[in-house]
Each structure stands twice: as structure tokens, then as C-alpha cells.
Amino acid sequence: MILYTYYYYCFVSANSEAPIFGAGLMMVYGFIAFAVAAVGTVVVVIKERMAEKKRQ
């Protein structure tokens, strides 16, 4: 997704100033989405492990 957005802004967009800002912004959004997904995954795994220890 990030690479496609970068390609679109750099090679398809008509505005010469928009590509750098738009691509950079989309990369930041992509990294934020990745970080949120990673933290959510860690939280779910920790909760499952704690629940498993309580059952034993």
C-alpha cells in the first residue's frame, strides 16, 4: 500500500509539489497503522497468556 501510494504521488499526480508531501504523509500513516496493529497483537497475546496461567 505504501509503495503504491508513493508511486501514485510521484508518477501519476499532476501537481509537482504534492508528490513529496503526499507520499511522505502516506508513509507516516502506514507506519502508524503498522505500529497500532503490532501493539494490538502484543496486547492480545499477553492477555491470552495471562488467562491461560490463571486456568492452571
Secondary structure as the mmCIF struct_conf table of DSSP 4:
data_model
#
loop_
_struct_conf.conf_type_id
_struct_conf.id
_struct_conf.beg_label_comp_id
_struct_conf.beg_label_asym_id
_struct_conf.beg_label_seq_id
_struct_conf.end_label_comp_id
_struct_conf.end_label_asym_id
_struct_conf.end_label_seq_id
HELX_RH_AL_P HELX_RH_AL_P1 ILE A 2 TYR A 7
HELX_RH_PI_P HELX_RH_PI_P1 TYR A 8 VAL A 12
BEND BEND1 ALA A 14 ALA A 14
BEND BEND2 SER A 16 GLU A 17
HELX_RH_AL_P HELX_RH_AL_P2 ALA A 18 ARG A 55
#
